[in-house]
Amino acid sequence: MSSILPPARRVWWKEPIEKTELWWIAIALVWSMVLFFMMPYWHVFGKQNLSNEAYRISAADFQARTQEMVDKYTVRTETEQNIPVVNPPAGSDVYLIGRLWQWWPILELEQGKSYRLHLSAMDYQHGFSLQPENVNLQIVPGYEMVITVTPNKTGSFAIVCNEYCGIGHHQMVSRMYVK
């Protein structure tokens, strides 16, 4: 055979399959089926993923809903920017806005009570990361992400943007209080 001459004409699918190759194909097929069925299993029984909802919403509508909640439930202000701290009643809808470069407002929730947390971005894509609980969500402008949260321990939790959103990204941190 020469490198100048083309290879002999063969139809690849008519070639016999080696026994070891059949074993590897079978192992790959079985493993892919195990992984495929484990994803829904762990979602339902392992409680590994958040069950969330997403809706289209305009920035102005989300801003208005958030402002209404802030006007109704503000208990104090914090930080140099006087960000309001809101303490909504248990079972209510709470709103959190991601915008350059802050989370607004600061939430104060009660332990063991459920809330529907609505998140949206006003300008760019942001990441909502609740630490140290390892809750991570992608927040996109024009969409409202809704999750049901029931805080199970008290304390102060950090909210961090984990999607690069510009030059002030490193300053986009806030708090959530659970009492």
Backbone as a chain_set.jsonl record, in Angstrom:
{"seq": "MSSILPPARRVWWKEPIEKTELWWIAIALVWSMVLFFMMPYWHVFGKQNLSNEAYRISAADFQARTQEMVDKYTVRTETEQNIPVVNPPAGSDVYLIGRLWQWWPILELEQGKSYRLHLSAMDYQHGFSLQPENVNLQIVPGYEMVITVTPNKTGSFAIVCNEYCGIGHHQMVSRMYVK", "coords": {"N": [[0.855, -1.174, 0.0], [0.451, 2.248, -0.639], [1.073, 5.651, 0.292], [0.239, 7.366, -1.552], [-1.693, 6.185, -3.09], [-5.262, 5.752, -2.968], [-7.189, 4.387, -0.181], [-8.412, 1.006, -0.116], [-11.635, 0.443, -1.463], [-14.108, 0.205, 0.837], [-17.076, -0.658, 2.499], [-17.989, 0.62, 5.461], [-20.002, -0.134, 7.275], [-20.549, -2.695, 6.653], [-18.549, -4.214, 7.571], [-17.316, -6.746, 9.786], [-18.023, -6.749, 13.328], [-15.866, -6.536, 16.055], [-15.611, -8.696, 18.92], [-14.837, -7.554, 21.408], [-15.381, -4.894, 20.891], [-18.159, -4.911, 20.706], [-18.754, -5.48, 23.401], [-17.897, -3.074, 24.629], [-19.659, -1.26, 23.491], [-22.08, -2.213, 24.537], [-21.623, -1.828, 27.299], [-21.403, 0.989, 27.366], [-23.993, 1.699, 26.515], [-25.619, 0.618, 28.583], [-24.631, 2.095, 30.79], [-25.274, 4.729, 30.007], [-28.059, 4.578, 30.087], [-28.458, 4.12, 32.827], [-27.546, 6.573, 33.891], [-29.375, 8.287, 32.627], [-31.872, 7.561, 33.792], [-31.344, 8.096, 36.432], [-31.303, 10.865, 36.721], [-34.072, 11.988, 36.744], [-34.903, 10.509, 38.964], [-33.242, 11.408, 41.135], [-34.034, 14.032, 41.153], [-36.691, 13.9, 42.033], [-36.684, 12.195, 44.35], [-34.232, 12.604, 45.619], [-34.073, 15.25, 46.211], [-32.334, 17.15, 45.094], [-32.381, 19.206, 43.246], [-33.739, 22.467, 42.704], [-37.186, 23.076, 42.473], [-38.529, 25.113, 40.236], [-40.149, 27.994, 38.786], [-40.597, 29.861, 35.802], [-41.308, 32.973, 34.335], [-42.251, 35.274, 31.755], [-41.67, 38.735, 32.073], [-41.985, 42.255, 32.282], [-39.427, 44.658, 32.964], [-40.317, 46.982, 34.213], [-42.808, 46.22, 35.353], [-41.973, 44.259, 37.198], [-40.338, 45.811, 38.824], [-42.264, 47.54, 39.883], [-43.875, 45.768, 41.404], [-42.004, 44.923, 43.274], [-41.379, 47.344, 44.523], [-43.839, 47.928, 45.686], [-43.974, 45.871, 47.611], [-41.773, 46.628, 49.184], [-42.587, 49.168, 50.108], [-44.678, 48.399, 51.749], [-43.649, 46.579, 53.693], [-41.217, 47.419, 54.872], [-38.782, 47.528, 57.433], [-36.455, 48.684, 58.351], [-33.427, 50.429, 57.282], [-30.291, 49.603, 55.714], [-26.712, 49.577, 55.177], [-24.435, 51.772, 53.326], [-25.805, 52.72, 51.16], [-28.406, 52.907, 51.98], [-30.222, 50.674, 51.751], [-33.368, 49.145, 51.811], [-34.609, 46.997, 54.414], [-36.75, 44.36, 54.378], [-39.517, 42.788, 55.954], [-41.56, 40.558, 55.276], [-44.838, 39.021, 55.774], [-45.302, 35.557, 56.734], [-45.707, 33.121, 54.175], [-46.114, 34.839, 52.109], [-45.519, 36.548, 48.935], [-42.27, 37.349, 48.032], [-39.967, 39.692, 46.748], [-37.008, 40.122, 44.831], [-34.575, 42.087, 43.399], [-32.096, 42.016, 40.923], [-29.58, 44.116, 39.945], [-27.313, 46.456, 38.381], [-24.98, 47.347, 40.654], [-26.04, 45.481, 42.598], [-28.129, 43.651, 44.925], [-31.509, 44.055, 45.582], [-34.372, 44.474, 47.572], [-33.018, 43.998, 50.938], [-33.765, 40.963, 52.48], [-35.71, 39.775, 55.234], [-36.539, 36.991, 56.765], [-38.644, 34.436, 58.31], [-37.807, 31.614, 60.285], [-38.707, 28.324, 59.334], [-41.033, 29.059, 58.044], [-42.828, 29.336, 54.956], [-42.119, 30.918, 51.842], [-42.721, 32.562, 48.727], [-40.287, 33.202, 46.564], [-39.471, 35.673, 44.348], [-37.442, 36.415, 41.639], [-35.633, 38.64, 39.575], [-33.777, 40.18, 36.908], [-32.745, 43.461, 36.144], [-31.136, 44.516, 34.155], [-28.682, 43.112, 33.125], [-27.627, 39.672, 32.716], [-27.6, 37.894, 35.722], [-26.296, 36.012, 38.496], [-27.771, 34.198, 41.074], [-26.689, 33.35, 44.119], [-26.981, 31.743, 47.067], [-25.355, 31.73, 49.974], [-24.182, 30.076, 52.914], [-25.615, 27.978, 51.76], [-25.613, 26.935, 49.21], [-27.405, 27.437, 47.048], [-28.143, 28.011, 43.792], [-28.999, 30.04, 41.097], [-29.811, 31.102, 37.801], [-30.356, 34.322, 36.749], [-32.227, 36.148, 34.572], [-32.714, 39.002, 32.495], [-36.012, 40.192, 31.819], [-37.319, 37.92, 32.539], [-38.974, 36.233, 35.183], [-37.969, 34.484, 37.893], [-39.221, 32.044, 39.987], [-39.217, 30.625, 43.142], [-40.031, 28.403, 45.802], [-39.287, 28.908, 49.096], [-38.277, 27.674, 52.252], [-36.895, 28.603, 54.99], [-34.658, 26.81, 57.069], [-32.857, 27.21, 59.076], [-31.579, 29.67, 61.347], [-29.977, 32.903, 60.983], [-27.505, 34.943, 59.284], [-27.308, 35.187, 55.86], [-25.359, 35.108, 52.908], [-25.857, 36.716, 49.801], [-24.769, 36.339, 46.621], [-23.637, 37.437, 43.453], [-23.054, 35.252, 40.895], [-22.528, 35.268, 38.204], [-20.664, 36.809, 35.78], [-21.073, 40.233, 35.504], [-20.15, 42.685, 34.765], [-18.029, 45.573, 35.38], [-18.358, 46.188, 38.104], [-18.982, 43.791, 39.286], [-17.792, 42.324, 41.379], [-18.672, 43.637, 43.613], [-21.283, 43.005, 43.957], [-22.995, 41.948, 46.225], [-25.127, 40.843, 48.866], [-27.376, 40.483, 51.682], [-29.358, 38.067, 53.44], [-31.59, 37.709, 55.997], [-32.512, 35.377, 58.48], [-34.731, 34.804, 60.993]], "CA": [[0.0, 0.0, 0.0], [1.22, 3.473, -0.751], [0.351, 6.818, 0.787], [-0.262, 8.102, -2.714], [-2.897, 5.508, -3.575], [-6.379, 5.795, -2.012], [-7.441, 3.089, 0.45], [-9.342, 0.127, -0.842], [-13.03, 0.811, -1.239], [-14.806, -0.691, 1.753], [-18.269, -0.095, 3.13], [-17.661, 0.41, 6.861], [-21.06, -0.79, 8.041], [-20.616, -4.114, 6.302], [-17.415, -4.887, 8.197], [-17.702, -7.445, 11.019], [-17.701, -6.05, 14.576], [-15.077, -7.343, 16.993], [-16.313, -9.054, 20.136], [-14.543, -6.562, 22.447], [-16.085, -3.657, 20.535], [-19.556, -5.121, 21.11], [-18.8, -5.344, 24.847], [-17.803, -1.659, 24.976], [-20.923, -0.637, 23.082], [-23.092, -2.636, 25.519], [-21.33, -1.138, 28.562], [-21.755, 2.405, 27.186], [-25.447, 1.794, 26.455], [-26.151, 0.38, 29.926], [-24.254, 3.226, 31.636], [-26.069, 5.901, 29.614], [-29.424, 4.384, 30.583], [-28.41, 4.33, 34.271], [-27.475, 8.016, 34.115], [-30.621, 8.895, 32.162], [-32.945, 7.336, 34.745], [-30.976, 8.65, 37.736], [-31.606, 12.299, 36.776], [-35.39, 12.248, 37.337], [-34.982, 9.888, 40.289], [-32.652, 12.297, 42.12], [-34.827, 15.257, 41.238], [-37.898, 13.648, 42.815], [-36.442, 11.568, 45.646], [-33.005, 13.08, 46.238], [-34.23, 16.671, 46.539], [-31.086, 17.773, 44.716], [-32.612, 20.372, 42.402], [-34.873, 23.314, 43.047], [-38.317, 23.117, 41.558], [-38.777, 26.539, 40.045], [-41.018, 28.431, 37.702], [-40.073, 31.063, 35.14], [-42.333, 33.682, 33.573], [-41.815, 36.513, 31.116], [-42.175, 39.916, 32.766], [-41.234, 43.463, 31.927], [-38.653, 45.206, 34.088], [-41.147, 47.972, 34.913], [-43.788, 45.505, 36.174], [-41.286, 43.632, 38.327], [-39.915, 46.91, 39.698], [-43.451, 48.038, 40.586], [-44.256, 44.781, 42.422], [-40.994, 44.964, 44.336], [-41.543, 48.603, 45.256], [-45.052, 47.778, 46.5], [-43.605, 45.062, 48.77], [-40.873, 47.431, 50.017], [-43.39, 50.201, 50.768], [-45.58, 47.791, 52.724], [-43.03, 45.752, 54.726], [-39.888, 47.881, 55.292], [-38.615, 47.669, 58.885], [-35.289, 49.556, 58.569], [-32.503, 50.475, 56.147], [-28.92, 49.221, 56.036], [-25.59, 49.897, 54.289], [-24.246, 53.181, 52.97], [-26.797, 53.082, 50.14], [-29.738, 52.871, 52.607], [-31.051, 49.626, 51.147], [-34.396, 48.762, 52.789], [-34.74, 45.629, 54.903], [-38.187, 44.08, 54.422], [-39.913, 41.626, 56.743], [-42.925, 40.223, 54.855], [-45.455, 37.951, 56.567], [-45.107, 34.194, 56.239], [-46.597, 32.693, 53.107], [-46.31, 35.879, 51.095], [-44.587, 36.646, 47.819], [-41.187, 38.293, 48.278], [-39.327, 40.05, 45.485], [-35.61, 40.519, 44.919], [-34.112, 42.6, 42.112], [-30.675, 42.071, 40.633], [-29.266, 45.191, 39.003], [-25.926, 46.901, 38.537], [-24.34, 46.117, 41.048], [-26.602, 45.198, 43.916], [-29.399, 42.953, 45.109], [-32.376, 45.012, 46.27], [-33.967, 44.912, 48.904], [-32.527, 42.954, 51.84], [-34.915, 40.216, 52.994], [-35.666, 39.254, 56.593], [-37.563, 35.951, 56.759], [-38.792, 33.683, 59.55], [-37.447, 30.208, 60.198], [-39.803, 27.371, 59.273], [-42.167, 29.6, 57.284], [-42.606, 29.275, 53.507], [-42.267, 32.141, 51.055], [-42.465, 32.432, 47.281], [-39.247, 34.171, 46.24], [-39.474, 36.078, 42.944], [-36.166, 37.031, 41.303], [-35.49, 39.097, 38.194], [-32.683, 41.113, 36.649], [-33.207, 44.663, 35.45], [-30.229, 44.99, 33.12], [-27.871, 42.047, 32.559], [-27.772, 38.378, 33.357], [-26.947, 37.791, 37.023], [-26.418, 34.714, 39.142], [-28.199, 34.27, 42.479], [-26.047, 32.298, 44.89], [-27.245, 31.906, 48.496], [-24.267, 31.028, 50.669], [-23.472, 28.85, 52.569], [-26.588, 26.922, 51.447], [-25.348, 26.451, 47.862], [-28.548, 27.597, 46.153], [-27.644, 28.76, 42.642], [-29.97, 30.241, 40.031], [-29.459, 32.061, 36.772], [-31.394, 35.343, 36.695], [-32.132, 36.733, 33.24], [-33.651, 40.115, 32.293], [-37.234, 39.863, 31.085], [-37.906, 36.71, 33.109], [-39.143, 36.194, 36.629], [-37.712, 33.146, 38.425], [-39.985, 31.901, 41.23], [-38.957, 29.401, 43.896], [-40.604, 28.381, 47.138], [-38.231, 28.694, 50.083], [-38.633, 27.518, 53.653], [-35.632, 28.615, 55.733], [-34.67, 25.847, 58.164], [-31.967, 27.636, 60.155], [-31.496, 31.117, 61.506], [-28.67, 33.494, 60.76], [-27.324, 35.884, 58.186], [-26.843, 34.459, 54.69], [-24.838, 35.985, 51.861], [-26.343, 36.582, 48.431], [-23.652, 36.711, 45.764], [-23.831, 37.269, 42.014], [-22.027, 34.343, 40.401], [-22.398, 35.434, 36.751], [-19.966, 38.077, 35.559], [-22.051, 41.209, 35.023], [-19.533, 43.972, 34.471], [-16.886, 46.029, 36.158], [-18.677, 46.198, 39.53], [-19.485, 42.46, 39.64], [-17.246, 41.882, 42.67], [-19.378, 44.342, 44.683], [-22.702, 42.627, 43.936], [-23.284, 41.034, 47.338], [-26.166, 41.332, 49.768], [-27.656, 39.579, 52.787], [-30.716, 37.626, 53.753], [-31.648, 37.36, 57.411], [-33.546, 34.446, 58.906], [-34.824, 34.882, 62.463]], "C": [[0.895, 1.23, 0.0], [0.399, 4.627, -0.199], [-0.207, 7.649, -0.361], [-1.567, 7.501, -3.208], [-4.014, 5.617, -2.529], [-6.579, 4.424, -1.367], [-8.432, 2.276, -0.367], [-10.767, 0.523, -0.491], [-13.69, -0.249, -0.369], [-16.024, 0.047, 2.282], [-18.158, -0.426, 4.615], [-18.745, -0.318, 7.634], [-21.239, -2.253, 7.684], [-19.455, -4.904, 6.899], [-17.89, -5.603, 9.459], [-17.231, -6.667, 12.251], [-16.952, -7.016, 15.487], [-15.889, -7.595, 18.266], [-16.071, -8.024, 21.254], [-15.247, -5.24, 22.161], [-17.56, -3.757, 20.906], [-19.71, -4.976, 22.626], [-18.77, -3.872, 25.246], [-19.074, -0.898, 24.596], [-22.019, -0.98, 24.097], [-22.873, -1.924, 26.849], [-21.729, 0.329, 28.466], [-23.271, 2.592, 27.162], [-26.067, 1.612, 27.847], [-25.846, 1.574, 30.829], [-25.057, 4.482, 31.285], [-27.514, 5.765, 30.091], [-29.478, 4.569, 32.102], [-28.405, 5.824, 34.568], [-28.77, 8.714, 33.722], [-31.731, 8.741, 33.199], [-32.616, 7.869, 36.143], [-31.328, 10.143, 37.838], [-33.006, 12.578, 37.321], [-35.553, 11.639, 38.737], [-34.432, 10.827, 41.351], [-33.401, 13.615, 42.224], [-36.025, 15.058, 42.158], [-37.562, 13.174, 44.223], [-35.2, 12.109, 46.357], [-33.056, 14.528, 46.656], [-32.939, 17.441, 46.246], [-31.296, 19.074, 43.953], [-33.81, 21.166, 42.897], [-35.972, 23.155, 42.007], [-38.687, 24.585, 41.415], [-39.711, 26.768, 38.875], [-40.363, 29.656, 37.077], [-41.178, 31.653, 34.264], [-41.704, 34.891, 32.894], [-42.456, 37.68, 31.863], [-41.349, 41.112, 32.318], [-40.522, 43.969, 33.18], [-39.492, 46.186, 34.898], [-42.179, 47.299, 35.816], [-43.131, 44.875, 37.403], [-40.836, 44.685, 39.33], [-41.102, 47.425, 40.519], [-43.891, 47.069, 41.69], [-43.287, 44.798, 43.599], [-41.153, 46.221, 45.178], [-42.768, 48.555, 46.159], [-44.753, 46.967, 47.763], [-42.719, 45.866, 49.734], [-41.662, 48.494, 50.78], [-44.225, 49.619, 51.907], [-44.843, 47.167, 53.917], [-41.643, 46.209, 55.18], [-39.847, 48.065, 56.81], [-37.439, 48.581, 59.234], [-34.481, 49.63, 57.274], [-31.11, 50.12, 56.637], [-27.984, 49.657, 54.925], [-25.532, 51.39, 53.979], [-25.299, 53.656, 51.966], [-28.226, 53.108, 50.687], [-30.677, 51.89, 51.912], [-32.081, 49.176, 52.184], [-34.315, 47.282, 53.157], [-36.235, 45.383, 55.064], [-38.431, 42.792, 55.197], [-41.361, 41.286, 56.385], [-43.514, 39.114, 55.72], [-45.229, 36.591, 55.908], [-46.135, 33.86, 55.171], [-46.776, 33.706, 52.006], [-45.287, 35.762, 49.968], [-43.548, 37.701, 48.164], [-40.41, 38.477, 46.978], [-37.901, 40.518, 45.733], [-35.123, 40.875, 43.525], [-32.593, 42.515, 42.044], [-30.443, 43.162, 39.604], [-27.855, 45.674, 39.301], [-25.756, 47.663, 39.818], [-24.779, 45.845, 42.455], [-27.835, 44.305, 43.813], [-30.254, 43.868, 45.968], [-33.751, 44.422, 46.446], [-33.314, 43.761, 49.67], [-33.753, 42.283, 52.457], [-34.66, 39.737, 54.421], [-36.838, 38.279, 56.722], [-37.588, 35.221, 58.095], [-38.473, 32.213, 59.317], [-38.695, 29.33, 60.199], [-41.034, 27.842, 58.522], [-41.826, 29.576, 55.79], [-42.891, 30.62, 52.855], [-42.081, 31.787, 49.584], [-41.519, 33.569, 46.907], [-39.229, 34.406, 44.735], [-38.165, 36.822, 42.682], [-36.185, 37.472, 39.849], [-34.324, 40.062, 38.105], [-33.231, 42.28, 35.841], [-32.367, 44.987, 34.216], [-29.475, 43.865, 32.416], [-28.189, 40.737, 33.244], [-26.971, 38.381, 34.654], [-27.111, 36.367, 37.524], [-26.787, 34.926, 40.594], [-27.574, 33.081, 43.187], [-26.255, 32.602, 46.369], [-26.239, 31.045, 49.256], [-24.469, 31.101, 52.172], [-24.396, 27.704, 52.154], [-26.427, 26.336, 50.048], [-26.617, 26.388, 47.003], [-28.069, 28.493, 45.014], [-28.709, 28.82, 41.556], [-29.424, 31.254, 39.033], [-30.627, 33.027, 36.609], [-31.197, 36.142, 35.413], [-33.124, 37.89, 33.115], [-34.861, 39.677, 31.457], [-37.921, 38.606, 31.576], [-37.941, 36.827, 34.622], [-38.958, 34.746, 37.064], [-38.41, 33.067, 39.779], [-39.635, 30.561, 41.867], [-39.647, 29.523, 45.255], [-39.491, 28.043, 48.11], [-38.84, 28.575, 51.471], [-37.329, 27.472, 54.432], [-35.686, 27.663, 56.917], [-33.643, 26.146, 59.242], [-31.842, 29.144, 60.168], [-30.081, 31.593, 61.206], [-28.694, 34.509, 59.64], [-26.693, 35.131, 57.025], [-26.397, 35.453, 53.626], [-25.511, 35.667, 50.532], [-25.26, 37.153, 47.537], [-24.061, 36.527, 44.305], [-22.698, 36.38, 41.513], [-21.979, 34.276, 38.881], [-21.753, 36.781, 36.514], [-20.904, 39.066, 34.874], [-21.444, 42.588, 34.788], [-18.482, 44.342, 35.485], [-17.131, 46.045, 37.666], [-19.179, 44.858, 40.047], [-19.026, 42.02, 41.033], [-17.936, 42.568, 43.86], [-20.837, 43.904, 44.819], [-22.97, 41.54, 44.967], [-24.361, 41.683, 48.21], [-26.331, 40.31, 50.883], [-29.132, 39.173, 52.786], [-30.674, 37.178, 55.21], [-32.768, 36.364, 57.634], [-33.548, 34.468, 60.432], [-35.823, 33.881, 62.988]], "O": [[1.977, 1.222, 0.586], [-0.831, 4.586, -0.221], [-1.035, 8.535, -0.149], [-2.444, 8.217, -3.689], [-3.739, 5.577, -1.33], [-6.185, 3.409, -1.94], [-9.179, 2.804, -1.191], [-11.059, 0.893, 0.646], [-13.821, -1.412, -0.751], [-15.98, 1.261, 2.485], [-18.222, -1.593, 5.001], [-18.434, -1.057, 8.569], [-21.997, -2.969, 8.338], [-19.387, -6.124, 6.748], [-18.789, -5.106, 10.137], [-16.187, -6.016, 12.228], [-17.356, -8.165, 15.663], [-16.748, -6.793, 18.634], [-17.006, -7.664, 21.969], [-15.663, -4.544, 23.087], [-18.146, -2.78, 21.373], [-20.698, -4.406, 23.089], [-19.538, -3.458, 26.115], [-19.501, 0.006, 25.314], [-22.804, -0.108, 24.471], [-23.833, -1.464, 27.466], [-22.335, 0.86, 29.397], [-23.779, 3.555, 27.737], [-26.948, 2.379, 28.237], [-26.725, 2.021, 31.565], [-25.474, 5.218, 32.18], [-28.128, 6.764, 30.464], [-30.451, 5.122, 32.614], [-29.176, 6.292, 35.406], [-29.213, 9.634, 34.409], [-32.461, 9.698, 33.461], [-33.522, 8.069, 36.953], [-31.62, 10.631, 38.929], [-33.132, 13.339, 38.28], [-36.254, 12.191, 39.584], [-35.082, 11.033, 42.375], [-33.399, 14.246, 43.28], [-36.346, 15.931, 42.965], [-38.105, 13.701, 45.194], [-35.133, 12.071, 47.586], [-32.178, 14.996, 47.38], [-32.506, 18.274, 47.043], [-30.447, 19.963, 44.02], [-34.766, 20.61, 43.436], [-35.705, 23.108, 40.806], [-39.111, 25.22, 42.381], [-40.013, 25.866, 38.094], [-39.653, 30.4, 37.754], [-41.881, 30.936, 33.552], [-40.737, 35.462, 33.399], [-43.627, 37.624, 32.239], [-40.163, 40.987, 32.014], [-40.965, 43.734, 34.304], [-39.396, 46.223, 36.125], [-42.405, 47.759, 36.936], [-43.666, 44.948, 38.51], [-40.939, 44.482, 40.54], [-40.962, 47.711, 41.708], [-44.24, 47.5, 42.789], [-43.688, 44.702, 44.759], [-41.071, 46.168, 46.405], [-42.742, 49.079, 47.272], [-45.211, 47.315, 48.851], [-42.893, 45.792, 50.95], [-41.43, 48.698, 51.971], [-44.449, 50.286, 52.917], [-45.349, 47.215, 55.039], [-40.945, 45.431, 55.831], [-40.743, 48.67, 57.4], [-37.429, 49.189, 60.304], [-34.815, 48.97, 56.289], [-30.781, 50.306, 57.808], [-28.43, 50.062, 53.851], [-26.436, 52.157, 54.314], [-25.643, 54.838, 51.923], [-29.167, 53.313, 49.92], [-31.793, 52.246, 51.534], [-31.716, 48.86, 53.316], [-33.997, 46.434, 52.323], [-36.912, 46.105, 55.795], [-37.66, 41.837, 55.109], [-42.285, 41.674, 57.1], [-42.771, 38.347, 56.333], [-44.999, 36.49, 54.703], [-47.292, 34.27, 55.257], [-47.52, 33.459, 51.056], [-44.332, 34.988, 50.042], [-43.896, 38.819, 48.545], [-40.223, 37.532, 46.211], [-37.619, 41.214, 46.708], [-35.238, 40.083, 42.59], [-31.893, 42.893, 42.983], [-31.033, 43.144, 38.523], [-27.277, 45.345, 40.337], [-26.465, 48.656, 39.981], [-23.997, 45.961, 43.398], [-28.485, 44.217, 42.771], [-29.781, 44.4, 46.973], [-34.273, 43.882, 45.471], [-33.088, 42.685, 49.117], [-34.675, 42.965, 52.905], [-33.546, 39.346, 54.771], [-37.994, 38.698, 56.782], [-36.677, 35.363, 58.911], [-38.825, 31.642, 58.285], [-39.626, 29.563, 60.97], [-41.992, 27.082, 58.38], [-40.672, 29.774, 55.409], [-43.788, 31.356, 53.268], [-41.375, 30.838, 49.243], [-41.895, 34.741, 46.929], [-39.006, 33.487, 43.948], [-37.817, 37.749, 43.414], [-36.697, 36.757, 38.987], [-33.932, 40.681, 39.094], [-34.076, 42.102, 34.963], [-32.849, 45.671, 33.313], [-29.63, 43.693, 31.207], [-28.928, 40.696, 34.228], [-25.819, 38.813, 34.687], [-27.955, 35.615, 37.037], [-26.177, 35.749, 41.276], [-27.898, 31.933, 42.885], [-25.758, 33.61, 46.87], [-26.265, 29.816, 49.193], [-24.905, 32.142, 52.661], [-23.975, 26.548, 52.199], [-27.056, 25.325, 49.736], [-26.862, 25.395, 46.317], [-27.636, 29.619, 45.256], [-29.253, 27.796, 41.144], [-28.664, 32.153, 39.395], [-31.756, 32.605, 36.36], [-30.141, 36.735, 35.193], [-34.259, 37.777, 33.578], [-34.734, 38.895, 30.515], [-38.994, 38.256, 31.084], [-37.069, 37.43, 35.248], [-39.717, 33.873, 36.643], [-38.21, 33.935, 40.629], [-39.736, 29.509, 41.236], [-39.817, 30.623, 45.781], [-38.826, 27.016, 47.972], [-39.789, 29.28, 51.817], [-36.711, 26.412, 54.53], [-36.643, 27.691, 57.691], [-33.557, 25.413, 60.227], [-31.981, 29.807, 59.14], [-29.128, 30.814, 61.178], [-29.747, 34.88, 59.122], [-25.648, 34.501, 57.191], [-26.996, 36.517, 53.469], [-25.71, 34.504, 50.183], [-24.876, 38.314, 47.677], [-24.752, 35.566, 43.967], [-21.524, 36.708, 41.682], [-21.441, 33.318, 38.325], [-22.248, 37.797, 37.001], [-21.457, 38.785, 33.811], [-22.18, 43.562, 34.628], [-18.094, 43.539, 36.335], [-16.178, 45.925, 38.435], [-19.746, 44.793, 41.138], [-19.795, 41.411, 41.776], [-17.792, 42.117, 44.996], [-21.547, 44.382, 45.704], [-23.149, 40.37, 44.629], [-24.48, 42.906, 48.274], [-25.528, 39.386, 51.015], [-29.998, 39.839, 52.22], [-29.831, 36.372, 55.602], [-33.845, 36.486, 57.049], [-32.537, 34.198, 61.08], [-36.037, 33.799, 64.198]]}, "num_chains": 1, "name": "protein.A"}
